[in-house]
């Protein structure tokens, strides 16, 4: 339960500060209700049109996380 509460709180702050996370809607017990994003996880995409541009965008995001005092586990 505590993990869901903490994740919801982090998502809320990240969303409010313009980070690309789903909008958190509500949290109860062990569940988080968030906005649906109709897309594919990057790991399921076979090819990227501009890998250099994507890499740059991801690095910019990592720097934004770091400047906010956060380290994202997926990086």
Secondary structure as GFF3:
##gff-version 3
##sequence-region A 1 75
A	DSSP	alpha_helix	2	16	.	.	.	ID=ss1
A	DSSP	beta_strand	24	28	.	.	.	ID=ss2
A	DSSP	beta_strand	31	34	.	.	.	ID=ss3
A	DSSP	three_ten_helix	42	44	.	.	.	ID=ss4
A	DSSP	alpha_helix	51	67	.	.	.	ID=ss5
###
